[in-house]
Amino acid sequence: MTDAATVDTLSFETALVELEAIVGKLEGGNVPLEESITLYARGEALKARCDALLKDAEARVERITLGLDGKPSGTVPLDGE
């Protein structure tokens, strides 16, 4: 597990892998209470990091628009018209 202060520098993939490992440990039920609390807090931070990175990615995704001739004519935000 990486230091708590570094959650905000993790890539999406790294944060997700660590989050999945934490979920597996907690679901296994073989973790002492104090460690469970620490793992849960770390998991919350990792989830927030993943959510933030996904929102950022969604904001950058664009949809290609086509002109009347069927050729690409530009881009618009994915949720824009």
KELUM-965687 format. One record per atom (N, C-alpha, C): residue in one letter; atom name; z, y, x. Coordinates in steps of 0.05 Angstrom, whole numbers. Each point is the difference from the previous one (the first is absolute). Layout:
# residues N
type->a, atom->CA, z->Z, y->Y, x->X
...
//
This chain:
# residues 81
type->m, atom->N, z->0, y->-24, x->17
type->m, atom->CA, z->0, y->24, x->-17
type->m, atom->C, z->0, y->25, x->18
type->t, atom->N, z->-17, y->19, x->-7
type->t, atom->CA, z->-1, y->24, x->16
type->t, atom->C, z->22, y->20, x->-9
type->d, atom->N, z->5, y->20, x->16
type->d, atom->CA, z->21, y->19, x->-5
type->d, atom->C, z->-6, y->15, x->-26
type->a, atom->N, z->21, y->6, x->-15
type->a, atom->CA, z->-4, y->14, x->-26
type->a, atom->C, z->-14, y->27, x->3
type->a, atom->N, z->4, y->13, x->22
type->a, atom->CA, z->-12, y->27, x->4
type->a, atom->C, z->-30, y->-2, x->3
type->t, atom->N, z->-11, y->-24, x->6
type->t, atom->CA, z->-29, y->-2, x->4
type->t, atom->C, z->-16, y->-8, x->-24
type->v, atom->N, z->13, y->-3, x->-23
type->v, atom->CA, z->-14, y->-8, x->-25
type->v, atom->C, z->-23, y->20, x->-5
type->d, atom->N, z->4, y->26, x->5
type->d, atom->CA, z->-20, y->19, x->-7
type->d, atom->C, z->-24, y->0, x->20
type->t, atom->N, z->1, y->-16, x->20
type->t, atom->CA, z->-23, y->-2, x->19
type->t, atom->C, z->-14, y->-27, x->-3
type->l, atom->N, z->10, y->-18, x->-17
type->l, atom->CA, z->-13, y->-26, x->-2
type->l, atom->C, z->-26, y->1, x->-15
type->s, atom->N, z->-19, y->-17, x->7
type->s, atom->CA, z->-25, y->-2, x->-15
type->s, atom->C, z->7, y->-15, x->-26
type->f, atom->N, z->-18, y->2, x->-19
type->f, atom->CA, z->3, y->-14, x->-25
type->f, atom->C, z->4, y->-30, x->4
type->e, atom->N, z->-17, y->-12, x->16
type->e, atom->CA, z->1, y->-28, x->5
type->e, atom->C, z->26, y->-9, x->12
type->t, atom->N, z->9, y->15, x->20
type->t, atom->CA, z->26, y->-7, x->13
type->t, atom->C, z->23, y->2, x->-19
type->a, atom->N, z->1, y->22, x->-15
type->a, atom->CA, z->21, y->4, x->-20
type->a, atom->C, z->0, y->-22, x->-21
type->l, atom->N, z->-24, y->-8, x->-9
type->l, atom->CA, z->-2, y->-20, x->-20
type->l, atom->C, z->10, y->-27, x->10
type->v, atom->N, z->-8, y->-7, x->24
type->v, atom->CA, z->9, y->-26, x->12
type->v, atom->C, z->30, y->0, x->2
type->e, atom->N, z->12, y->21, x->9
type->e, atom->CA, z->29, y->1, x->3
type->e, atom->C, z->14, y->-1, x->-28
type->l, atom->N, z->-12, y->14, x->-19
type->l, atom->CA, z->11, y->0, x->-27
type->l, atom->C, z->-1, y->-28, x->-12
type->e, atom->N, z->-22, y->-14, x->4
type->e, atom->CA, z->-2, y->-27, x->-10
type->e, atom->C, z->21, y->-19, x->13
type->a, atom->N, z->5, y->4, x->26
type->a, atom->CA, z->20, y->-16, x->14
type->a, atom->C, z->28, y->5, x->-12
type->i, atom->N, z->6, y->25, x->-5
type->i, atom->CA, z->26, y->7, x->-12
type->i, atom->C, z->3, y->-12, x->-28
type->v, atom->N, z->-21, y->2, x->-16
type->v, atom->CA, z->1, y->-12, x->-27
type->v, atom->C, z->5, y->-30, x->2
type->g, atom->N, z->-14, y->-13, x->19
type->g, atom->CA, z->4, y->-29, x->4
type->g, atom->C, z->29, y->-7, x->7
type->k, atom->N, z->12, y->16, x->18
type->k, atom->CA, z->28, y->-5, x->8
type->k, atom->C, z->18, y->4, x->-24
type->l, atom->N, z->-4, y->22, x->-15
type->l, atom->CA, z->18, y->5, x->-22
type->l, atom->C, z->-3, y->-20, x->-23
type->e, atom->N, z->-25, y->-9, x->-5
type->e, atom->CA, z->-4, y->-20, x->-20
type->e, atom->C, z->11, y->-27, x->8
type->g, atom->N, z->2, y->-5, x->26
type->g, atom->CA, z->11, y->-25, x->9
type->g, atom->C, z->30, y->-3, x->-6
type->g, atom->N, z->13, y->23, x->-3
type->g, atom->CA, z->28, y->-1, x->-7
type->g, atom->C, z->20, y->-9, x->21
type->n, atom->N, z->-9, y->-2, x->25
type->n, atom->CA, z->17, y->-10, x->21
type->n, atom->C, z->8, y->23, x->20
type->v, atom->N, z->1, y->24, x->-10
type->v, atom->CA, z->6, y->23, x->16
type->v, atom->C, z->28, y->11, x->-8
type->p, atom->N, z->17, y->5, x->19
type->p, atom->CA, z->26, y->11, x->-6
type->p, atom->C, z->-3, y->27, x->-15
type->l, atom->N, z->20, y->7, x->-16
type->l, atom->CA, z->-1, y->24, x->-16
type->l, atom->C, z->-6, y->25, x->15
type->e, atom->N, z->14, y->6, x->22
type->e, atom->CA, z->-5, y->24, x->15
type->e, atom->C, z->-29, y->1, x->11
type->e, atom->N, z->-10, y->-22, x->10
type->e, atom->CA, z->-27, y->-1, x->9
type->e, atom->C, z->-20, y->4, x->-23
type->s, atom->N, z->7, y->-11, x->-23
type->s, atom->CA, z->-17, y->3, x->-24
type->s, atom->C, z->-3, y->30, x->-7
type->i, atom->N, z->22, y->14, x->1
type->i, atom->CA, z->0, y->29, x->-6
type->i, atom->C, z->-18, y->15, x->20
type->t, atom->N, z->3, y->-7, x->25
type->t, atom->CA, z->-16, y->13, x->21
type->t, atom->C, z->-29, y->-6, x->-3
type->l, atom->N, z->-6, y->-25, x->-6
type->l, atom->CA, z->-28, y->-9, x->-4
type->l, atom->C, z->-12, y->14, x->-25
type->y, atom->N, z->16, y->2, x->-21
type->y, atom->CA, z->-10, y->13, x->-24
type->y, atom->C, z->-7, y->29, x->5
type->a, atom->N, z->17, y->14, x->14
type->a, atom->CA, z->-5, y->28, x->7
type->a, atom->C, z->-25, y->3, x->16
type->r, atom->N, z->-3, y->-18, x->20
type->r, atom->CA, z->-24, y->1, x->17
type->r, atom->C, z->-25, y->-6, x->-18
type->g, atom->N, z->3, y->-19, x->-18
type->g, atom->CA, z->-23, y->-6, x->-18
type->g, atom->C, z->-8, y->23, x->-17
type->e, atom->N, z->20, y->15, x->-10
type->e, atom->CA, z->-6, y->24, x->-16
type->e, atom->C, z->-16, y->21, x->17
type->a, atom->N, z->8, y->3, x->25
type->a, atom->CA, z->-14, y->19, x->17
type->a, atom->C, z->-28, y->-9, x->6
type->l, atom->N, z->-4, y->-26, x->4
type->l, atom->CA, z->-26, y->-11, x->5
type->l, atom->C, z->-18, y->2, x->-25
type->k, atom->N, z->11, y->-5, x->-23
type->k, atom->CA, z->-15, y->3, x->-25
type->k, atom->C, z->-9, y->29, x->-4
type->a, atom->N, z->18, y->19, x->5
type->a, atom->CA, z->-8, y->28, x->-2
type->a, atom->C, z->-22, y->7, x->20
type->r, atom->N, z->1, y->-11, x->24
type->r, atom->CA, z->-21, y->5, x->20
type->r, atom->C, z->-27, y->-11, x->-10
type->c, atom->N, z->0, y->-25, x->-10
type->c, atom->CA, z->-24, y->-12, x->-10
type->c, atom->C, z->-11, y->16, x->-24
type->d, atom->N, z->17, y->8, x->-18
type->d, atom->CA, z->-9, y->17, x->-23
type->d, atom->C, z->-13, y->26, x->9
type->a, atom->N, z->13, y->13, x->20
type->a, atom->CA, z->-11, y->25, x->10
type->a, atom->C, z->-27, y->-4, x->13
type->l, atom->N, z->-3, y->-21, x->15
type->l, atom->CA, z->-26, y->-5, x->14
type->l, atom->C, z->-21, y->-7, x->-21
type->l, atom->N, z->7, y->-15, x->-20
type->l, atom->CA, z->-20, y->-7, x->-21
type->l, atom->C, z->-9, y->25, x->-15
type->k, atom->N, z->19, y->18, x->-7
type->k, atom->CA, z->-7, y->24, x->-14
type->k, atom->C, z->-19, y->17, x->17
type->d, atom->N, z->6, y->2, x->26
type->d, atom->CA, z->-17, y->15, x->18
type->d, atom->C, z->-28, y->-12, x->1
type->a, atom->N, z->-2, y->-26, x->1
type->a, atom->CA, z->-26, y->-14, x->1
type->a, atom->C, z->-15, y->5, x->-26
type->e, atom->N, z->13, y->-1, x->-22
type->e, atom->CA, z->-13, y->5, x->-26
type->e, atom->C, z->-11, y->28, x->-1
type->a, atom->N, z->14, y->19, x->11
type->a, atom->CA, z->-9, y->28, x->0
type->a, atom->C, z->-25, y->4, x->17
type->r, atom->N, z->-4, y->-18, x->19
type->r, atom->CA, z->-23, y->3, x->18
type->r, atom->C, z->-24, y->-16, x->-8
type->v, atom->N, z->3, y->-19, x->-19
type->v, atom->CA, z->-22, y->-16, x->-9
type->v, atom->C, z->-19, y->16, x->-17
type->e, atom->N, z->-25, y->-2, x->5
type->e, atom->CA, z->-20, y->15, x->-15
type->e, atom->C, z->-20, y->-19, x->-12
type->r, atom->N, z->-12, y->8, x->-21
type->r, atom->CA, z->-20, y->-15, x->-14
type->r, atom->C, z->-27, y->13, x->6
type->i, atom->N, z->-20, y->-16, x->7
type->i, atom->CA, z->-27, y->10, x->6
type->i, atom->C, z->-14, y->6, x->-27
type->t, atom->N, z->-11, y->24, x->-2
type->t, atom->CA, z->-15, y->7, x->-24
type->t, atom->C, z->-30, y->-4, x->6
type->l, atom->N, z->-14, y->-7, x->-21
type->l, atom->CA, z->-29, y->-5, x->2
type->l, atom->C, z->-15, y->22, x->-15
type->g, atom->N, z->-23, y->8, x->11
type->g, atom->CA, z->-17, y->20, x->-13
type->g, atom->C, z->-17, y->-14, x->-21
type->l, atom->N, z->-16, y->16, x->-14
type->l, atom->CA, z->-18, y->-12, x->-21
type->l, atom->C, z->-20, y->-20, x->12
type->d, atom->N, z->-6, y->3, x->25
type->d, atom->CA, z->-18, y->-19, x->13
type->d, atom->C, z->13, y->-26, x->9
type->g, atom->N, z->27, y->-2, x->-4
type->g, atom->CA, z->14, y->-24, x->7
type->g, atom->C, z->10, y->1, x->29
type->k, atom->N, z->-5, y->21, x->15
type->k, atom->CA, z->8, y->2, x->28
type->k, atom->C, z->27, y->14, x->1
type->p, atom->N, z->16, y->-6, x->21
type->p, atom->CA, z->25, y->14, x->3
type->p, atom->C, z->-4, y->30, x->2
type->s, atom->N, z->17, y->14, x->-15
type->s, atom->CA, z->-3, y->30, x->0
type->s, atom->C, z->26, y->14, x->9
type->g, atom->N, z->21, y->-15, x->5
type->g, atom->CA, z->25, y->12, x->8
type->g, atom->C, z->23, y->-18, x->-7
type->t, atom->N, z->24, y->12, x->2
type->t, atom->CA, z->24, y->-15, x->-7
type->t, atom->C, z->18, y->17, x->-17
type->v, atom->N, z->17, y->-13, x->-15
type->v, atom->CA, z->21, y->13, x->-16
type->v, atom->C, z->26, y->-16, x->3
type->p, atom->N, z->23, y->12, x->-4
type->p, atom->CA, z->25, y->-16, x->1
type->p, atom->C, z->-2, y->-24, x->-19
type->l, atom->N, z->12, y->-22, x->7
type->l, atom->CA, z->-2, y->-24, x->-16
type->l, atom->C, z->7, y->4, x->-29
type->d, atom->N, z->21, y->16, x->-6
type->d, atom->CA, z->8, y->4, x->-27
type->d, atom->C, z->-13, y->24, x->-13
type->g, atom->N, z->-18, y->14, x->15
type->g, atom->CA, z->-14, y->23, x->-11
type->g, atom->C, z->-25, y->-7, x->-14
type->e, atom->N, z->-11, y->18, x->-14
type->e, atom->CA, z->-26, y->-6, x->-14
type->e, atom->C, z->-20, y->19, x->9
//
